[in-house]
Amino acid sequence: MRAELSLPATLPDVPPVEDLAEAIRSADSADMAVLEELSEAHPDSGNLRLAVGHGTGGPNALSGAVSWDIDVETFGEHDRVQYYLDFFQSKGRERMAVWLTRMPKYEPMIREAMRDHGLPGDMVYLALIESGFSNTAVSRARATGMWQFMKGTGKLYGLRVDHWVDDRRDPVRATSAAARHLADLRARFGSLYLAAAAYNAGAGRVTRGLRRLPDDAGEDEETSDATFFRLYDTKLLRRETKDYVPKLIAAALIAKEPTKYGFPPTPEVPRLAYDSMLVTDATSLDVIAKLADTSHAAILELNARYLRGVTPPGAKAWVRVPEGRAEGTARGYAALPPTKRVTFREHVVAQGETLGEIARAYRVSLAALEGANPTARPRALRIGQRLIIPASGYVPEPARQAARAGTAPAAGAGVHRVRSGDSLWSLARR
């Protein structure tokens, strides 16, 4: 029998979402640094040709212990594949090792989604070279999430991207969109590797390249994976796109047989598993974490799509909780007064403080601080004036009304009165 969850008397005075997400951001920065270096890495040699791997017994010859549903065997000996194998075992070794430890959590879900859309399950390795299985990775071009969707493409495939929600960061929703996108591209080009190239560069660029490709191999090859490698040996695709499939093959070779390439065996980790519960209005994820008797970081990871650590205001929303905890969490949520479903703090203005300084001290955006305090005049703050500090970037209407009236917020807000010797730095650390 599952233990009953006790309802907290008061909400915890939690640090902003940014504090708990710092480790995630640091990991993402390391991931993207290697992924960007990977996108720019290329052999110095010129027009290297395809080396077919059937029965060659070369360094990438496949053992009998693995099987594939993408064509790795034919192209495993390509010079570019060897180059990226070397990259992953040298410059990219540390991050590749991390990515391989992330993979088992998402691999069953991704393989199932790919098969549901008529695609090979081994396309799971595309997420490895796109993001290292990071849901919060953001590239220099602002592609986001595990599958590195651009905003427009994500919306085209039904992903919500706005001020409150970014479904590109949701592994389940983004994987479904990626599978549908890849299925559409394969139907268009008749080749999995051409579809992968179009996923990277866009269908229009690959179509233009095919139209300009010399017709010296017969019409049938125009719909084969070998056609991609014919395009590779031209200037009809950008270098990043030309190298995209060799990267995929190299990553797949390592991920399928890590010990063969000097990596530890793939660890046994729990698969992605969760239950969902419905919240009726804006709700802070730290409140859900308390009700679910789990860590704030765990709830943030399960609900990375909520950009501000809070569900959108004025709307029902599904929130994920650890498997088996939805029922108890929902009961606690139903008993929690609406004024306690979103956490916030209060700051009493000291002499010389500005709205911008206060926003920086609490690590919230100036826009969020101004939105929470509609009557505050940024250039004319009063000593002793009370400001609402939104821990999640959103303040419930009862607190807004209190701010307009100049009264204290409802119970549950943390209050600090500036004392002699206090500084913005000491307040921020507290």
VEXDREN-2710 file (C-alpha; in Angstrom, 1 decimal):
% VEXDREN-2710
k/r/px/py/pz
1/MET/0.0/0.0/0.0
2/ARG/1.4/3.4/-1.0
3/ALA/2.0/5.7/2.0
4/GLU/-0.1/8.8/2.2
5/LEU/1.6/12.1/1.4
6/SER/1.4/14.7/4.1
7/LEU/0.3/18.2/3.0
8/PRO/2.9/20.9/3.9
9/ALA/1.7/23.5/6.3
10/THR/3.7/26.2/4.3
11/LEU/5.4/26.1/1.0
12/PRO/9.2/25.8/1.1
13/ASP/11.3/28.9/0.6
14/VAL/13.1/27.4/-2.5
15/PRO/15.8/28.9/-4.6
16/PRO/14.9/30.1/-8.1
17/VAL/14.7/27.5/-10.8
18/GLU/17.9/28.9/-12.2
19/ASP/19.9/27.6/-9.1
20/LEU/18.7/24.1/-9.5
21/ALA/19.2/24.1/-13.3
22/GLU/22.8/25.3/-13.1
23/ALA/24.3/21.8/-13.3
24/ILE/22.1/21.0/-16.3
25/ARG/23.2/24.2/-18.1
26/SER/26.8/23.4/-17.4
27/ALA/26.4/19.9/-18.8
28/ASP/24.6/21.4/-21.8
29/SER/27.4/23.8/-22.4
30/ALA/29.9/21.0/-22.4
31/ASP/27.7/19.0/-24.8
32/MET/27.2/21.8/-27.2
33/ALA/30.9/22.7/-27.2
34/VAL/31.8/19.2/-28.4
35/LEU/28.8/19.0/-30.8
36/GLU/29.7/22.3/-32.4
37/GLU/33.3/21.1/-32.7
38/LEU/32.0/17.9/-34.2
39/SER/29.9/19.9/-36.8
40/GLU/33.1/21.8/-37.8
41/ALA/35.4/18.9/-37.8
42/HIS/36.4/17.4/-41.1
43/PRO/39.4/15.6/-42.7
44/ASP/42.1/17.7/-44.3
45/SER/42.3/15.3/-47.2
46/GLY/40.4/16.1/-50.4
47/ASN/38.0/14.0/-52.4
48/LEU/38.1/10.7/-50.5
49/ARG/36.1/8.0/-52.1
50/LEU/33.7/5.4/-50.7
51/ALA/35.2/2.2/-49.5
52/VAL/32.6/-0.6/-49.4
53/GLY/32.8/-2.7/-46.3
54/HIS/31.2/-6.0/-47.4
55/GLY/33.5/-8.8/-46.1
56/THR/36.6/-6.5/-46.1
57/GLY/37.6/-7.4/-42.5
58/GLY/38.7/-3.8/-42.0
59/PRO/38.8/-2.1/-38.6
60/ASN/35.1/-1.5/-38.6
61/ALA/34.1/-5.0/-39.7
62/LEU/31.0/-5.9/-37.7
63/SER/31.0/-8.8/-35.2
64/GLY/28.4/-11.4/-35.4
65/ALA/27.0/-10.3/-32.0
66/VAL/25.1/-7.3/-33.4
67/SER/22.5/-6.7/-36.0
68/TRP/21.4/-3.5/-37.7
69/ASP/18.3/-2.1/-39.3
70/ILE/20.2/0.7/-41.0
71/ASP/22.9/0.1/-43.6
72/VAL/26.0/0.4/-41.5
73/GLU/27.9/-2.6/-43.1
74/THR/28.0/-1.2/-46.6
75/PHE/29.4/2.2/-45.6
76/GLY/31.2/1.4/-42.4
77/GLU/34.7/1.6/-44.1
78/HIS/34.1/5.0/-45.6
79/ASP/37.0/7.4/-44.9
80/ARG/34.7/10.0/-43.3
81/VAL/33.2/7.3/-41.0
82/GLN/36.8/6.4/-39.9
83/TYR/37.5/10.1/-39.3
84/TYR/34.6/10.5/-36.9
85/LEU/35.3/7.3/-35.2
86/ASP/38.7/8.8/-34.4
87/PHE/37.0/12.0/-33.2
88/PHE/34.7/10.3/-30.8
89/GLN/37.6/8.3/-29.4
90/SER/39.8/11.4/-28.9
91/LYS/38.5/14.9/-28.7
92/GLY/34.9/13.9/-28.2
93/ARG/35.7/10.9/-25.9
94/GLU/34.6/12.4/-22.6
95/ARG/31.3/13.7/-23.8
96/MET/30.6/10.5/-25.9
97/ALA/31.1/8.5/-22.7
98/VAL/28.5/10.8/-21.0
99/TRP/26.1/10.5/-23.9
100/LEU/26.3/6.7/-23.8
101/THR/25.3/6.7/-20.2
102/ARG/22.2/8.8/-21.1
103/MET/21.1/6.7/-24.0
104/PRO/19.5/3.7/-22.1
105/LYS/17.0/5.9/-20.4
106/TYR/15.5/7.1/-23.7
107/GLU/16.4/4.3/-26.1
108/PRO/13.3/2.1/-25.6
109/MET/11.0/5.0/-26.1
110/ILE/12.8/6.3/-29.2
111/ARG/13.0/2.9/-30.8
112/GLU/9.2/2.4/-30.3
113/ALA/8.4/5.8/-31.8
114/MET/10.6/5.1/-34.8
115/ARG/9.0/1.7/-35.4
116/ASP/5.5/3.2/-35.0
117/HIS/6.2/5.5/-38.0
118/GLY/7.8/2.7/-40.1
119/LEU/11.4/3.7/-39.4
120/PRO/14.3/1.6/-38.3
121/GLY/14.8/1.6/-34.5
122/ASP/18.5/2.3/-35.1
123/MET/17.6/5.9/-35.9
124/VAL/17.9/6.4/-32.2
125/TYR/21.6/7.2/-32.8
126/LEU/20.5/10.4/-34.7
127/ALA/19.7/11.9/-31.3
128/LEU/23.1/11.0/-30.1
129/ILE/24.8/13.2/-32.7
130/GLU/22.1/15.9/-32.5
131/SER/22.3/16.6/-28.8
132/GLY/23.9/13.7/-26.8
133/PHE/20.3/12.9/-25.6
134/SER/20.1/16.3/-23.8
135/ASN/16.6/17.8/-23.6
136/THR/17.8/21.3/-22.8
137/ALA/20.6/21.6/-25.3
138/VAL/20.5/24.8/-27.4
139/SER/22.7/25.3/-30.5
140/ARG/24.1/28.6/-31.7
141/ALA/21.4/28.6/-34.3
142/ARG/18.8/28.3/-31.5
143/ALA/17.9/24.7/-32.4
144/THR/16.6/23.2/-29.2
145/GLY/16.2/19.9/-27.4
146/MET/17.1/16.3/-27.9
147/TRP/16.2/16.4/-31.6
148/GLN/17.4/20.0/-32.2
149/PHE/14.3/21.4/-33.8
150/MET/14.2/24.9/-35.1
151/LYS/11.2/26.8/-33.9
152/GLY/9.4/26.8/-37.2
153/THR/9.9/23.1/-38.0
154/GLY/8.8/22.2/-34.4
155/LYS/5.6/24.1/-34.8
156/LEU/5.0/22.5/-38.2
157/TYR/5.0/19.2/-36.4
158/GLY/2.7/20.3/-33.6
159/LEU/5.1/21.3/-31.0
160/ARG/4.1/24.2/-28.8
161/VAL/6.8/26.9/-28.6
162/ASP/6.0/30.1/-26.7
163/HIS/6.8/32.1/-23.6
164/TRP/5.7/29.4/-21.2
165/VAL/6.1/26.1/-23.0
166/ASP/8.7/24.6/-25.4
167/ASP/7.8/21.1/-26.5
168/ARG/11.2/20.8/-28.2
169/ARG/12.5/20.1/-24.7
170/ASP/10.0/17.3/-24.1
171/PRO/11.6/14.0/-25.0
172/VAL/8.4/12.2/-25.7
173/ARG/6.7/15.0/-27.8
174/ALA/9.9/15.9/-29.6
175/THR/10.7/12.2/-30.4
176/SER/7.2/11.8/-31.9
177/ALA/7.6/14.9/-34.0
178/ALA/11.1/13.8/-35.1
179/ALA/9.8/10.4/-36.2
180/ARG/7.0/11.9/-38.2
181/HIS/9.4/14.4/-39.8
182/LEU/11.9/11.7/-40.7
183/ALA/9.1/9.5/-42.1
184/ASP/7.9/12.3/-44.3
185/LEU/11.5/12.9/-45.5
186/ARG/12.1/9.3/-46.3
187/ALA/8.8/9.1/-48.2
188/ARG/9.9/12.1/-50.2
189/PHE/13.5/10.9/-51.0
190/GLY/13.1/7.1/-50.9
191/SER/16.3/6.8/-48.9
192/LEU/17.0/6.9/-45.1
193/TYR/20.3/8.6/-45.5
194/LEU/19.0/11.2/-47.8
195/ALA/16.2/11.8/-45.3
196/ALA/18.8/12.2/-42.6
197/ALA/20.7/14.7/-44.7
198/ALA/17.4/16.6/-45.3
199/TYR/16.7/16.5/-41.6
200/ASN/20.0/18.4/-41.1
201/ALA/20.0/20.8/-44.1
202/GLY/16.3/21.0/-45.1
203/ALA/14.5/19.1/-47.9
204/GLY/14.9/21.9/-50.4
205/ARG/18.7/21.9/-50.3
206/VAL/18.8/18.1/-50.8
207/THR/16.3/18.3/-53.6
208/ARG/18.4/20.9/-55.4
209/GLY/21.5/18.8/-55.0
210/LEU/19.8/15.7/-56.4
211/ARG/18.6/17.7/-59.4
212/ARG/22.2/18.8/-60.2
213/LEU/23.7/15.4/-59.6
214/PRO/25.2/13.9/-62.8
215/ASP/23.0/11.0/-64.0
216/ASP/25.8/8.5/-64.4
217/ALA/24.6/5.7/-62.2
218/GLY/21.2/4.8/-63.5
219/GLU/17.7/5.9/-62.3
220/ASP/17.4/3.2/-59.6
221/GLU/20.2/4.7/-57.6
222/GLU/18.4/8.0/-57.2
223/THR/16.4/6.4/-54.4
224/SER/19.2/4.5/-52.7
225/ASP/21.4/5.3/-49.7
226/ALA/24.4/5.2/-52.0
227/THR/23.0/8.3/-53.7
228/PHE/23.9/10.2/-50.6
229/PHE/27.5/9.2/-50.9
230/ARG/27.4/10.3/-54.6
231/LEU/26.3/13.7/-53.4
232/TYR/29.0/13.6/-50.7
233/ASP/31.7/13.6/-53.4
234/THR/30.4/16.9/-54.9
235/LYS/30.0/20.4/-53.8
236/LEU/26.2/20.3/-53.9
237/LEU/25.8/20.0/-50.1
238/ARG/27.4/22.0/-47.3
239/ARG/30.2/20.3/-45.4
240/GLU/28.1/19.9/-42.3
241/THR/25.4/18.1/-44.2
242/LYS/27.9/15.9/-46.1
243/ASP/29.4/14.7/-42.9
244/TYR/26.1/14.2/-41.1
245/VAL/25.6/10.6/-42.2
246/PRO/29.2/9.5/-41.6
247/LYS/28.8/10.9/-38.1
248/LEU/25.6/8.9/-37.6
249/ILE/27.3/5.7/-38.8
250/ALA/30.3/6.3/-36.6
251/ALA/28.2/7.0/-33.5
252/ALA/26.1/4.0/-34.2
253/LEU/29.1/1.7/-34.5
254/ILE/30.4/2.9/-31.1
255/ALA/27.0/2.9/-29.4
256/LYS/26.2/-0.6/-30.6
257/GLU/29.6/-2.1/-29.4
258/PRO/31.1/0.4/-27.0
259/THR/33.8/-1.9/-25.6
260/LYS/35.1/-2.6/-29.1
261/TYR/36.1/1.1/-29.3
262/GLY/37.4/1.5/-25.7
263/PHE/34.3/2.7/-23.9
264/PRO/32.7/1.1/-20.9
265/PRO/29.8/-1.2/-21.4
266/THR/26.4/0.5/-21.7
267/PRO/25.2/0.9/-18.1
268/GLU/22.0/-0.6/-16.8
269/VAL/19.8/2.5/-16.0
270/PRO/16.0/2.8/-15.5
271/ARG/14.1/3.6/-18.6
272/LEU/12.1/6.9/-18.9
273/ALA/9.0/6.2/-16.8
274/TYR/6.5/8.6/-15.2
275/ASP/2.9/9.2/-14.4
276/SER/0.9/12.3/-15.2
277/MET/-1.5/14.5/-13.3
278/LEU/-3.7/17.4/-14.4
279/VAL/-3.3/20.8/-12.7
280/THR/-6.1/23.4/-13.2
281/ASP/-4.1/26.6/-13.3
282/ALA/-0.6/28.0/-13.0
283/THR/1.4/25.7/-10.6
284/SER/5.0/25.9/-9.6
285/LEU/7.0/22.7/-10.2
286/ASP/8.7/23.1/-6.8
287/VAL/5.2/22.8/-5.3
288/ILE/4.6/19.6/-7.3
289/ALA/7.9/18.2/-6.1
290/LYS/7.0/18.8/-2.5
291/LEU/3.6/17.1/-2.9
292/ALA/5.2/14.2/-4.8
293/ASP/7.8/13.8/-2.1
294/THR/10.7/14.1/-4.6
295/SER/13.4/16.6/-5.5
296/HIS/12.7/19.8/-7.4
297/ALA/15.5/18.8/-9.9
298/ALA/13.7/15.5/-10.6
299/ILE/10.4/17.3/-11.4
300/LEU/12.2/19.8/-13.6
301/GLU/13.8/17.0/-15.6
302/LEU/10.5/15.3/-16.2
303/ASN/8.9/18.7/-17.1
304/ALA/11.6/20.4/-19.0
305/ARG/9.0/21.8/-21.5
306/TYR/7.8/24.3/-18.9
307/LEU/10.3/27.1/-19.4
308/ARG/9.7/29.1/-16.3
309/GLY/9.3/26.3/-13.8
310/VAL/5.6/26.9/-13.7
311/THR/2.7/25.6/-15.8
312/PRO/1.0/28.2/-18.0
313/PRO/-1.5/30.5/-16.2
314/GLY/-5.2/30.4/-17.0
315/ALA/-5.1/26.8/-18.4
316/LYS/-5.2/23.2/-17.4
317/ALA/-1.9/21.4/-17.9
318/TRP/-0.4/17.9/-17.5
319/VAL/2.5/17.6/-15.2
320/ARG/4.7/14.5/-15.0
321/VAL/5.7/13.0/-11.6
322/PRO/7.7/9.8/-10.8
323/GLU/6.0/6.6/-11.6
324/GLY/3.4/5.6/-9.0
325/ARG/3.0/9.0/-7.4
326/ALA/0.3/10.7/-9.4
327/GLU/-2.6/9.6/-7.2
328/GLY/-1.1/10.9/-4.0
329/THR/0.2/14.1/-5.6
330/ALA/-3.2/14.8/-7.1
331/ARG/-4.9/14.4/-3.7
332/GLY/-2.4/16.8/-2.1
333/TYR/-2.8/19.3/-5.0
334/ALA/-6.6/19.2/-4.7
335/ALA/-6.3/20.1/-1.0
336/LEU/-3.8/22.9/-1.5
337/PRO/-5.4/26.4/-1.7
338/PRO/-4.9/28.1/-5.1
339/THR/-2.9/30.9/-3.4
340/LYS/-0.2/28.4/-2.4
341/ARG/0.2/26.7/-5.8
342/VAL/2.7/29.3/-7.1
343/THR/5.6/30.2/-4.9
344/PHE/6.9/33.8/-4.6
345/ARG/8.9/36.0/-2.3
346/GLU/8.8/39.5/-1.0
347/HIS/11.6/42.1/-1.0
348/VAL/11.5/45.4/1.0
349/VAL/13.3/48.1/-1.0
350/ALA/16.4/49.6/0.7
351/GLN/18.0/53.0/0.0
352/GLY/19.6/53.2/-3.4
353/GLU/18.3/50.0/-4.8
354/THR/17.0/49.9/-8.4
355/LEU/14.6/47.5/-10.0
356/GLY/17.4/46.1/-12.2
357/GLU/19.7/45.5/-9.3
358/ILE/16.9/43.7/-7.4
359/ALA/16.2/41.5/-10.4
360/ARG/19.8/40.6/-10.7
361/ALA/20.1/39.9/-7.0
362/TYR/17.3/37.4/-7.1
363/ARG/18.2/36.1/-10.6
364/VAL/14.9/36.8/-12.2
365/SER/14.3/38.8/-15.4
366/LEU/13.5/42.5/-15.2
367/ALA/10.4/41.8/-17.3
368/ALA/9.2/39.2/-14.8
369/LEU/9.8/41.5/-11.9
370/GLU/8.0/44.4/-13.5
371/GLY/5.1/42.1/-14.5
372/ALA/4.8/41.0/-10.9
373/ASN/4.8/44.6/-9.6
374/PRO/2.6/46.6/-12.0
375/THR/2.5/49.8/-9.8
376/ALA/6.3/49.9/-9.2
377/ARG/8.0/52.8/-10.9
378/PRO/11.5/51.6/-12.0
379/ARG/13.1/55.0/-11.6
380/ALA/11.3/56.0/-8.4
381/LEU/11.3/53.1/-5.9
382/ARG/10.4/54.0/-2.4
383/ILE/12.4/52.9/0.7
384/GLY/10.4/50.3/2.4
385/GLN/8.3/49.5/-0.6
386/ARG/7.3/45.9/-0.8
387/LEU/8.1/44.0/-4.1
388/ILE/6.9/40.6/-5.1
389/ILE/9.8/38.4/-6.3
390/PRO/8.5/35.7/-8.6
391/ALA/10.4/32.5/-8.0
392/SER/9.0/31.0/-11.2
393/GLY/8.4/34.1/-13.4
394/TYR/4.7/34.1/-12.6
395/VAL/2.8/35.5/-9.7
396/PRO/-0.8/34.5/-8.9
397/GLU/-3.5/37.1/-9.0
398/PRO/-4.0/37.3/-5.2
399/ALA/-0.4/38.4/-4.8
400/ARG/-0.7/40.9/-7.7
401/GLN/-3.7/42.4/-5.9
402/ALA/-1.8/42.6/-2.7
403/ALA/1.1/44.4/-4.5
404/ARG/-1.3/46.9/-6.1
405/ALA/-2.8/47.6/-2.7
406/GLY/0.5/47.9/-1.0
407/THR/-0.3/45.1/1.5
408/ALA/1.7/42.0/2.3
409/PRO/1.2/38.8/0.1
410/ALA/-0.7/35.8/1.3
411/ALA/1.0/33.3/3.7
412/GLY/3.8/31.3/2.2
413/ALA/5.9/34.2/0.9
414/GLY/9.4/34.6/2.3
415/VAL/9.9/38.1/3.7
416/HIS/13.3/39.8/4.3
417/ARG/13.7/43.2/5.9
418/VAL/16.9/44.9/5.0
419/ARG/19.2/45.3/8.1
420/SER/22.3/47.3/8.7
421/GLY/25.2/45.6/6.9
422/ASP/23.0/43.8/4.4
423/SER/24.2/43.9/0.8
424/LEU/22.6/42.7/-2.5
425/TRP/25.2/39.9/-2.6
426/SER/24.4/38.6/0.9
427/LEU/20.7/38.8/0.1
428/ALA/21.2/36.9/-3.1
429/ARG/23.2/34.2/-1.4
430/ARG/20.5/33.7/1.2
END
